[in-house]
Amino acid sequence: MNEDVEGNLNIRALIFFRKMHQLKRSFSTLRGEGFEHPNLTHDQMMITTVLAHMGKMKISDISEEVGLSMSTVSGILDRLEEMKIIKRVRSDEDRRVVFVVLEEKFKKKMDKMRKEMESKMDIVLGRITEEEMETIFKAIDILNRAIGE
C-alpha cells in the first residue's frame, strides 16, 4: 500500500476514535451522576436495563436480547439475585419455566433513571434538526454496514 494512503488511513482512524471517545464522554456527562449503579458491571447494567424495559423474562430471552450465552447470563443473574436486584419466579402454568424480574425497589430506581434520561435526551434531540437526524442515522447505518463487511 502506498505510504501516503496508509498515512491518511491512520490519521482517519485516529480522528475517528477521538470523535467516538468524545461522543462516549458526552453521553456519560449527559447521563450524569447516579445513573449507573456503582456496584454493577456493564453486563449487569445491560441486563437490568433490559428487564426494566421488557419486564418479566425467561433466561433464554434475556440471553438472546443481550447477546450473551445462557451460562454467562445465568451467572450474572446469580450475582444480581445475591445483591437483591432481581428475583426468579416460577411460572404458574408450568413450574419448569422460570422468569426473572427486577425487585420492586430496584425497578423504581431504574424507572426514575429512565425518566431522567428521556428528559435529557428530549432536550438534546430538540437541538437537532430533522435533516441532521437523517444524517446521523445514515452515518450510523454506514458504520454498521462497514463493520459488518
BELZI-V126700 format. One record per residue. D_LAST is the distance of its C-alpha to the last C-alpha in Angstrom with 1 decimal. Layout:
D_LAST ; D_LAST
This chain:
20.3 ; 23.0 ; 24.4 ; 24.4 ; 20.7 ; 20.0 ; 22.5 ; 21.0 ; 17.5 ; 19.5 ; 21.5 ; 18.6 ; 17.1 ; 20.6 ; 21.3 ; 18.1 ; 19.1 ; 22.6 ; 21.9 ; 19.9 ; 22.9 ; 25.3 ; 23.7 ; 24.0 ; 27.6 ; 28.3 ; 27.3 ; 29.4 ; 32.3 ; 32.0 ; 31.9 ; 35.1 ; 37.4 ; 37.8 ; 34.5 ; 33.1 ; 35.5 ; 36.6 ; 36.6 ; 33.2 ; 30.1 ; 26.7 ; 26.1 ; 29.7 ; 29.3 ; 26.2 ; 28.1 ; 31.2 ; 29.4 ; 28.0 ; 31.5 ; 33.1 ; 30.9 ; 31.0 ; 34.4 ; 35.5 ; 32.7 ; 32.5 ; 30.8 ; 28.3 ; 27.4 ; 27.0 ; 24.8 ; 22.4 ; 22.6 ; 21.9 ; 19.4 ; 21.9 ; 23.8 ; 27.2 ; 29.1 ; 27.5 ; 28.3 ; 31.7 ; 32.5 ; 31.4 ; 33.6 ; 36.5 ; 36.5 ; 36.3 ; 39.2 ; 41.2 ; 40.6 ; 41.9 ; 38.8 ; 38.0 ; 40.1 ; 39.6 ; 41.6 ; 42.3 ; 42.0 ; 45.5 ; 44.6 ; 43.1 ; 44.0 ; 41.2 ; 38.6 ; 38.1 ; 36.7 ; 35.8 ; 37.1 ; 37.6 ; 41.1 ; 42.9 ; 43.6 ; 39.9 ; 38.8 ; 41.2 ; 39.8 ; 36.2 ; 37.4 ; 39.2 ; 36.1 ; 33.9 ; 36.6 ; 36.8 ; 33.1 ; 33.0 ; 36.0 ; 34.4 ; 31.1 ; 33.4 ; 35.0 ; 31.7 ; 30.2 ; 33.6 ; 33.1 ; 30.0 ; 30.5 ; 28.8 ; 27.2 ; 25.9 ; 24.5 ; 22.6 ; 21.2 ; 20.2 ; 18.5 ; 16.6 ; 15.5 ; 14.4 ; 12.4 ; 10.8 ; 10.0 ; 8.7 ; 6.4 ; 5.4 ; 5.6 ; 3.8 ; 0.0
